[in-house]
Every structure is written in C-alpha cells, then in structure tokens.
Amino acid sequence: MSARIDRVEKGSLAWKHRIRPGWVIETINGEPVYDILEYRFFCSEESVVLELLTDKGKKKKKTIKNKFEDLGVLFENPLIDKAKSCRNKCVFCFIDQLPPGMRDTLYFKDDDSRLSFLHGNYVTLTNMSMEDLERVVKARISPLNVSVQATDPDLRCKLLNNRFAGDLMDKMRYLADNKITMNCQIVCCKGLNDGEAFVKSVRDLASLYPYVASISAVPVGITRYREGLYPLEPYEKEDCIAFLNQLEALQKELLETVGTRLIFAGDEFYLKAERPLPHASDYEGFPQIENGVGMISSFREEFYDGLEEFTPKKAKLSIATGKAAYSLFSEFAKKLKSKGVESTVHAIENRFFGELITVSGLITGKDLTEQLTGKELGQALLISNNMLKADEPIFLDDMTLEKAQELLGVPIIPVADSGYDFLEKIIEIGEQPCKENLS
C-alpha cells in the first residue's frame, strides 16, 4: 500500500505548495509513511520535509512550515495501509450470526488499532506484536478501545477461540506504563465470563487505572442465525437483575478505592431487568455512550432540558424504534401531546435477525416498511439515524431511504442520538405543509 493522494483541498498548505492528486508521499522528515496515524504523527512537527513521487514518476521534495496546521490532503485509501482483520473466532461474534446475501463489507471483521483510534472500533490486541505496540506508543495512538471479554488467560483463549489470546494483561500493562489510555469492553456471555470471572476482570482492569479509563459491560447479541455455533443463552430478567446487583457492588467498591465507578452496564441490561436507568450524572461523562452505555439516560436528559423551551407548531407524526426503546419514546409522546404534537410510537419487531434483537440500530428497511405499511403515519416518520449506514442513506438490507419513503408514502427523517436533535426535527416537521399519509 502507498500514501497516494486522492484529493488536495483548495487553499490548503499542500495546494499552495503545488502538491497534486496522484502523487505519493514516500517519506516525511525521512520517515516512511505506513499508515494514516504515522502520517498524522509525523506531520505534527512545526516544519516537515516531504519526499514525493509524482504521477509521472518524478521525485520531488517539499519543505513545508506548517505550524501544526493540517496539510490538506486526502488519500485514496483513508488508512493508507490495508485494514487488519480479526484472527479470532469468538464464540459470541455477531458477524458469524449474519445471514448470507448481505453486502460484503458487513462480513469483514476488523481488528485494527488505527480504526479504534479514528472511529472508536474495539480491538482485541491479539494480532499486535511488540513492534506494533511500540508503534502505538511512538505515534501516541490514544485512546484505544480494547475488547477484553476476560482477563483470565485460559478463559479469554476460550472466549476468543484463540490459543494466543491469553497475554492481554501483559500488553495492556505495557500500554498503561507508556501512558496510553484505554476504554475497555466486556461482552457478557451467560455462564461464561460473568459471575466471579467478571469480578476478576473488572478488578484486574481497575489495577491499570487511570490508563484504563472506563469499562463497559454489554450483553451478548444473539440472532436466529446460530446454527453450528457455540450454544449461547440469552440473559433473562432475573439474570440481568443479579448481574446489575453485582456490577453496582463493584461500582461502590471502585468509588471508594480509585474514585470512579469505572465499570458501566449497557442500557439493555437495565431494560431487560425492568430497572430504572441510572441518572445521567452517574455515567461520569458518558465515556462509552456509542457502545449503548448511558444512551437512554443522555437522550432523556437532553429531551427534558430542551422541552422547557420547546415551542413547535402543531404536528402529527410517527416514531419507529426497536422494542428496547419503545417505553422511552412512549413516555416522550405523552409529553409532546401537551405541546400540541400528536405522535404515535411503533415498536418494530426484528424479524430479520430474530426477536432477541431489540435495538433500533439493527432494524432493516424491509422490517420497517412491512410493519408500517397501511398505518397512518402523519406528516413524517422519525427513525434513529443508526438504522442507516454512516456514510450512505441505506439500511442493513440495502434498502435505500428513498425506497422506504416511496413504500410508506411519507418523508422518513433520521434523528441523531440526541434529545435536542429529536426536538429540532419535530419543530421542522411542524413548519412543513401538512400532507399526512392516510393510506
């Protein structure tokens, strides 16, 4: 792979120095460029010397006094290097539970520290040598999101189905000793890494605080496509209650010993346990909100804060969500009615992945449209933007947002994971001419 330039932003430093698309950056200050993080690290100097290969095969050298300003180039391959794939065969892997026939990118299992730093992906560290770890330290790739599952070496090898997975704590200790911050995840599998194994994992990770800055615990996702895979069992209500009792005891212990709760449970545990979610302040800044940890509490806090100054025109709309968040949006619908907004909440059953999947982010276009066809949806339908691909308005099953709108006959409006954005979208609906779907 090479650092071949795809685009140069007009007016940028690279543009002013006549660097062109199609050129390759071979070295920066004499150092070869292997990936995007090294590129960023080397460009953080006040002055950089670029050795380039033009699209005509000529060598050029450019000295740029950047004063820490971005050079303004985008590469053909955003990572420059090829993304590292996962070497594990985890017993809980969600990708192994996907049905055939979906788009190819959904089946790629990444395990890349650069994607962890850039996009928040979780990495197991199993495919990283000491040389790789040294590069992380050198380039100050921090924070990293680490997929832990268990700190006991034998148990981790079993969970990841990789006999080389047991050296996690040695690798994490090296990173902590070199002041690399890590946010850790434990995917809880009933009867495997919960109970006393979970307690051990949390205490082991807490020994690396503050460089282990947070730990999230989320229940394993189980689809209906598990034929031939490890026989996992879903967490039932009583299991979740017992787990939360154990986790809250750990939080109390850690508050006393290290001054932080450190470990936080995914929202799904509280919903299945039918327990109230913690107050937003109990999440200590929501360090892992994108992992579904505190998302509901944050959304609720923003909704009620924004509702105080919420002055919409009258509107009639619908909201589609997964079963997990149905009660939350039903609560909001009652509050919105007092403001002149009529809203109907629809809990979409996940027929594609199976009824055990209840989050909105895994709802397909087919499930959404089939279950809402023929229903009165009002002026618009609000959905979570995590139902769609991050860089393209398509659902998991490749149905486009445009096609879904055509099938349902109303505008479909994606909403960010924010109570404020939810209210703003409702205001926008109220300002539009009333053209309800009465099919």
C-alpha positions in Angstrom: 0.0 0.0 0.0 1.1 3.6 -0.5 0.2 7.1 0.6 -1.2 8.0 -2.8 -3.1 11.3 -2.7 -6.7 11.3 -3.9 -7.6 14.9 -3.3 -5.9 18.2 -2.3 -8.1 20.7 -0.6 -8.1 24.1 -2.3 -6.3 26.8 -0.3 -4.5 24.2 1.9 -0.8 24.1 2.6 -0.4 21.2 0.1 -2.3 23.1 -2.5 -0.1 26.2 -2.0 3.0 24.0 -2.4 1.6 22.6 -5.7 1.2 19.1 -4.5 -1.2 17.3 -6.7 -3.7 14.3 -6.7 -2.0 11.1 -7.9 1.3 11.9 -6.1 2.6 9.6 -3.5 4.1 10.7 -0.2 7.1 8.4 0.3 8.7 9.9 3.5 8.0 12.7 6.0 11.2 14.0 7.7 13.0 11.0 6.4 10.5 8.5 7.9 8.5 6.2 5.6 4.7 6.5 5.9 3.0 3.2 6.5 -0.4 4.3 7.7 -2.6 7.4 8.4 -1.7 7.6 12.1 2.0 7.8 11.3 1.2 10.4 8.7 -0.6 12.5 11.3 2.2 11.9 13.9 5.0 12.9 11.5 3.0 16.0 10.3 2.7 17.3 13.9 6.1 18.9 13.7 6.3 22.7 13.1 8.1 22.0 9.8 8.0 18.9 7.6 10.0 17.7 4.6 8.0 15.6 2.2 9.7 13.3 -0.3 7.1 12.7 -3.1 6.7 10.6 -6.2 4.7 12.4 -8.9 2.1 10.7 -11.2 4.8 11.0 -13.9 7.3 9.0 -11.8 9.5 12.0 -10.9 10.9 12.6 -7.4 10.2 15.9 -5.6 11.0 17.3 -2.2 8.9 19.9 -0.5 9.7 21.7 2.8 6.5 23.0 4.5 6.5 25.1 7.6 3.0 24.1 8.7 3.0 25.5 12.3 0.9 22.4 13.2 -1.7 23.1 10.5 -3.2 20.2 8.6 -1.6 19.8 5.1 -5.0 19.3 3.5 -4.6 16.0 1.6 -6.9 13.1 1.4 -5.6 9.6 0.4 -7.0 7.1 -2.0 -7.0 4.6 0.9 -8.1 6.5 4.1 -5.9 4.2 6.2 -3.1 4.2 3.7 -2.3 0.7 4.8 -4.7 -2.3 4.5 -7.1 -2.7 7.5 -6.1 -5.5 9.8 -8.6 -8.3 10.0 -9.5 -10.3 13.1 -7.7 -13.6 13.8 -10.1 -14.8 16.5 -13.2 -17.0 16.2 -15.0 -15.6 19.2 -17.9 -17.7 20.5 -20.1 -14.6 20.6 -19.1 -13.0 17.3 -22.1 -11.1 15.8 -20.7 -11.2 12.3 -20.8 -15.0 12.4 -24.5 -14.7 13.1 -25.3 -12.7 10.0 -27.3 -14.4 7.2 -25.8 -14.9 3.8 -26.5 -12.4 1.0 -25.8 -9.1 2.7 -23.3 -6.6 1.4 -19.7 -7.8 1.6 -18.4 -5.0 3.9 -20.7 -6.3 6.7 -18.8 -9.6 6.8 -15.3 -8.0 7.3 -14.0 -8.5 10.8 -11.6 -5.7 11.6 -9.2 -5.7 14.5 -7.2 -2.6 13.8 -5.8 -0.2 16.4 -6.0 2.7 13.8 -9.7 2.2 13.4 -10.0 2.1 17.2 -8.4 5.5 17.4 -10.1 7.0 14.4 -13.6 5.6 14.6 -14.0 4.0 18.1 -13.8 0.4 16.9 -12.8 -2.2 19.6 -9.6 -4.2 19.2 -8.6 -7.4 20.9 -4.8 -6.8 20.6 -4.3 -10.4 19.6 -2.9 -9.5 16.2 -0.4 -7.0 17.6 3.3 -7.8 18.1 5.6 -6.0 20.5 6.7 -4.0 17.5 3.1 -3.0 16.8 2.6 -1.9 20.4 5.8 0.2 20.2 4.4 1.9 17.1 1.2 2.7 19.0 3.3 4.3 21.8 5.6 6.1 19.4 2.6 7.6 17.5 0.7 8.3 20.7 -2.4 6.4 19.5 -4.6 7.2 22.4 -7.2 6.4 23.5 -7.7 2.8 22.3 -10.9 0.8 22.7 -10.0 -2.7 23.8 -12.2 -5.7 23.5 -11.3 -7.5 26.8 -14.1 -10.2 27.4 -12.0 -11.7 30.3 -8.6 -11.1 31.9 -8.1 -14.7 33.0 -5.8 -16.1 30.2 -7.5 -19.5 29.8 -11.0 -18.1 29.8 -10.0 -15.4 27.3 -8.5 -18.0 25.0 -11.7 -20.0 25.2 -14.0 -16.9 24.5 -11.9 -15.7 21.6 -11.2 -19.3 20.4 -7.6 -18.3 20.0 -4.8 -20.0 22.0 -2.6 -16.9 21.7 -5.2 -14.6 23.3 -4.1 -15.1 26.9 -1.4 -12.3 27.1 -3.9 -9.4 27.2 -2.8 -8.0 30.6 0.9 -8.0 29.6 0.0 -6.0 26.5 -2.3 -3.6 28.4 0.2 -3.2 31.2 2.9 -2.1 28.6 0.5 0.4 27.1 -0.5 1.7 30.5 3.2 2.0 31.5 3.6 4.2 28.4 0.6 6.3 29.3 -1.7 5.1 26.5 -5.4 5.5 27.6 -7.8 2.5 27.1 -11.5 2.2 27.2 -12.4 -1.5 27.7 -15.4 -3.6 26.7 -16.7 -6.9 28.1 -19.3 -8.7 26.1 -21.0 -10.7 28.8 -21.9 -14.3 27.9 -24.2 -16.1 30.3 -22.4 -18.7 32.3 -19.0 -18.0 30.7 -17.5 -14.6 31.7 -20.0 -13.3 34.2 -20.1 -14.1 37.9 -16.8 -14.4 39.6 -14.9 -14.2 36.3 -16.5 -10.8 35.7 -15.4 -9.6 39.1 -11.8 -10.7 38.5 -11.8 -9.0 35.1 -13.0 -5.7 36.5 -10.6 -5.7 39.4 -7.7 -6.6 37.1 -8.5 -3.8 34.7 -9.0 -1.4 37.6 -5.4 -2.0 38.6 -4.4 -0.2 35.5 -6.4 2.9 36.3 -6.2 5.8 35.2 -4.9 4.4 31.9 -7.9 2.0 31.9 -10.3 5.0 31.9 -13.6 3.1 31.6 -15.1 -0.4 31.3 -18.4 -1.2 29.6 -20.3 -4.4 30.1 -22.9 -5.3 27.4 -25.0 -8.5 27.0 -24.1 -10.7 24.0 -26.3 -10.2 21.0 -28.0 -13.4 19.7 -29.6 -13.6 16.3 -31.6 -16.5 14.9 -28.6 -17.5 12.6 -26.6 -19.5 15.1 -26.7 -23.0 13.6 -23.4 -24.8 14.3 -22.2 -22.0 16.6 -21.4 -22.1 20.3 -24.7 -22.7 22.3 -25.1 -19.3 24.0 -28.1 -18.5 26.1 -29.8 -15.1 26.3 -30.0 -13.1 29.5 -33.4 -13.3 31.1 -34.9 -10.7 33.6 -33.6 -12.5 36.7 -30.1 -12.9 35.2 -30.0 -9.2 34.5 -31.1 -8.3 38.0 -28.4 -10.5 39.5 -25.8 -9.1 37.1 -26.7 -5.4 37.9 -26.6 -6.1 41.6 -23.0 -7.5 41.2 -22.0 -4.6 39.0 -23.4 -1.9 41.3 -21.4 -3.5 44.2 -18.3 -3.2 42.1 -19.1 0.4 41.3 -19.4 1.2 45.1 -16.1 -0.6 45.8 -14.3 1.3 43.0 -15.7 4.6 44.0 -14.0 4.1 47.4 -10.7 2.7 46.1 -10.0 4.6 42.9 -12.5 7.4 43.0 -14.6 6.4 40.0 -17.3 3.9 39.2 -15.2 2.8 36.2 -17.5 0.0 35.1 -20.8 0.8 33.5 -23.6 -1.5 32.2 -25.2 -1.3 28.8 -28.7 0.1 28.7 -30.0 -3.3 27.6 -29.3 -4.8 31.0 -31.5 -2.3 32.8 -34.3 -2.6 30.2 -34.3 -6.4 30.5 -34.2 -6.2 34.3 -37.0 -3.7 34.2 -34.9 -1.5 36.4 -34.7 2.4 36.2 -31.6 3.5 34.4 -29.1 5.5 36.3 -29.2 9.3 36.3 -27.1 10.9 33.6 -24.6 12.2 36.1 -23.9 8.6 37.3 -22.2 7.9 33.9 -19.4 10.3 34.6 -19.4 12.0 31.3 -20.6 9.0 29.2 -17.2 7.6 28.2 -18.8 4.8 26.2 -22.1 6.1 25.1 -21.6 5.0 21.5 -21.5 1.4 22.9 -25.1 1.8 24.1 -23.9 2.7 27.7 -26.0 5.6 29.1 -27.5 6.5 25.7 -31.1 6.4 27.0 -30.2 8.5 30.1 -28.4 11.1 28.0 -31.2 11.2 25.5 -33.8 11.6 28.2 -31.9 14.4 30.0 -31.5 16.3 26.7 -35.2 15.8 25.8 -36.5 17.2 29.1 -33.9 20.0 29.0 -34.9 21.0 25.5 -38.6 20.6 26.2 -38.6 23.6 28.6 -38.1 25.9 25.6 -39.8 23.7 23.0 -42.4 25.8 21.1 -43.4 23.8 18.0 -46.3 24.4 15.7 -48.9 21.6 15.8 -47.7 18.5 14.1 -48.8 14.9 13.6 -46.0 12.3 13.2 -44.9 8.8 13.9 -41.8 7.4 15.6 -40.3 4.0 14.7 -37.9 2.3 17.2 -36.8 -1.0 18.4 -38.6 -2.8 21.2 -35.9 -1.8 23.7 -36.6 1.9 23.5 -40.4 1.7 23.0 -41.3 2.7 26.5 -38.9 5.7 26.4 -40.5 7.1 23.3 -44.0 6.4 24.6 -43.1 8.5 27.6 -41.9 11.3 25.3 -45.1 11.0 23.2 -47.2 11.8 26.3 -45.1 14.9 27.0 -45.3 16.1 23.4 -49.1 15.9 23.3 -49.2 18.7 25.9 -47.2 20.8 23.4 -49.7 20.2 20.5 -47.7 17.4 18.9 -49.6 14.1 18.2 -47.1 11.3 17.9 -47.6 7.5 17.5 -44.8 5.2 18.5 -44.2 2.0 16.7 -42.1 -0.8 18.1 -40.6 -2.7 15.1 -40.1 -6.4 15.7 -36.8 -7.6 14.3 -37.9 -10.5 12.1 -34.7 -10.3 10.1 -32.3 -11.1 12.9 -34.8 -12.6 15.4 -36.9 -11.4 18.3 -34.0 -11.4 20.7 -32.5 -8.4 18.9 -34.4 -5.4 20.2 -32.2 -2.4 19.4 -33.1 0.2 16.7 -29.7 0.1 15.0 -30.3 -3.4 13.6 -33.8 -2.7 12.1 -33.8 -3.4 8.4 -35.7 -1.5 5.7 -37.9 -4.5 5.0 -39.0 -4.9 8.6 -39.7 -1.2 8.9 -41.7 -0.9 5.7 -43.6 -4.2 6.0 -44.7 -3.5 9.6 -45.8 0.1 8.9 -47.4 -0.3 5.5 -51.1 0.7 5.7 -50.7 2.6 9.0 -51.5 6.3 9.4 -48.0 7.9 9.9 -48.9 11.5 9.9 -46.7 14.2 8.3 -43.4 12.3 8.7 -41.8 9.2 10.3 -38.9 9.7 12.6 -36.2 7.0 12.9 -32.8 6.7 14.6 -30.0 7.5 12.2 -28.2 4.4 13.4 -30.6 2.4 11.3 -28.7 3.7 8.3 -25.1 3.3 7.0 -22.9 6.0 8.4 -21.9 7.4 5.0 -24.9 6.5 2.9 -28.7 6.5 3.4 -29.2 2.8 3.2 -30.5 0.2 5.7 -28.7 -3.0 6.6 -30.6 -5.0 4.0 -29.5 -2.4 1.3 -33.0 -0.9 1.0 -32.4 2.8 0.4 -34.1 5.5 2.5 -35.7 6.8 -0.7 -37.2 3.4 -1.5 -38.6 3.1 2.1 -40.1 6.6 1.8 -41.7 5.6 -1.5 -43.2 2.4 0.0 -44.6 4.2 3.1 -45.7 7.4 1.3 -44.2 9.8 3.9 -40.9 11.6 4.5 -38.6 9.5 6.8 -36.4 11.7 8.9 -33.3 10.2 10.6 -32.6 11.6 14.1 -29.2 11.6 15.8 -28.8 10.0 19.2 -29.7 13.3 20.9 -32.8 14.5 22.6 -32.1 18.0 21.3 -32.0 16.8 17.7 -35.2 14.8 18.2 -37.0 18.0 19.3 -35.5 20.1 16.5 -36.7 17.6 13.9 -40.2 17.8 15.3 -40.1 21.6 15.0 -39.1 21.2 11.4 -42.0 18.9 10.7 -44.4 21.4 12.2 -43.2 24.1 9.9 -43.9 22.0 6.8 -47.2 22.0 5.0 -49.5 19.2 6.4 -49.6 16.3 4.0 -50.5 13.3 6.0 -50.3 9.7 4.9 -53.8 8.5 5.2 -53.3 5.1 3.5 
